[in-house]
Amino acid sequence: MTVPGILLNDGSTIPQLGLGVWQATPEETERVVRFAIEEAGYRHIDGARIYRNEEALGRAVAASTVPREQLFITTKLWNDDHGRDRPPQAIDRSLERLGMDYVDLYLIHWPLPGEAQLAETWLAMEEIRASGKARSIGVSNHHPHHLDVVLRAGSVVPAINQVELHPRLAQSELRAVNESHGIVTESWSPLGGTPRTDWGARTPPKPILTDPVVTGIAEKHGRSAAQVVIRWHLQLGLVVIPKSVTEARIAENIDVFGFALDDEDLAAIATLDTGARVGSDPDDVA
């Protein structure tokens, strides 16, 4: 399976579809990352320090027959490592856990309150990029006002802004802001949450994958609801990282390049955008 790449503003290319490993145990992570790379054709794996499975991700990559340089690996700076001094130590610890010399993308996981601290954190991220320990740097969960702080602070424009994005939260305004700065938008929770999504009572079970609009389009194309939603992300030009610990679903999720949604499908999906989040609003994270 060949996944198209998207050119980032720093000249690197990111595979448009990857595998997320949030909420996967170390055992699940090692198993599914190996399957995804060796059997299903994934070349992009999205991880984070706070997922507590970097070691397992690294073991799976090391055991793969696919050369490291053909893979795109992301990890993220956690909240307690913000500031000017801590990020260089944090990336070193992540690389040690991963067993790697570099990651392809390093993201600020959440923008904490305080413009001065965010600015300092971004300057440290620029130093990490200059060191070669991260080929690209970016942000996650950043509203436009957070991006303003980052853009004023440094000389490097984030390559990626990874945000919660799905048909019920299409993030049109944020996507336009990202695009105006040459920042690629990447979608987390692209399927809108699942029964295992640990965000409490706010998270309905599979609210998008059981929606009649989506299931109707899936029936029309002879595809699954998840494939329809993933295809929607791809056709919007987004990078998308669906997560699963089931091999059959992992294989199904990447099998989305043999069909296309038409204008009628896209218009129908657009009616689902209510602005409803399943995760936290970045302004509420402290």
Summary of the structure (lengths in Angstrom):
residues: 286
radius of gyration: 18.0
end to end distance: 40.5
largest distance: 54.0
contacts: 975
relative contact order: 0.14
helix: 44%
strand: 16%
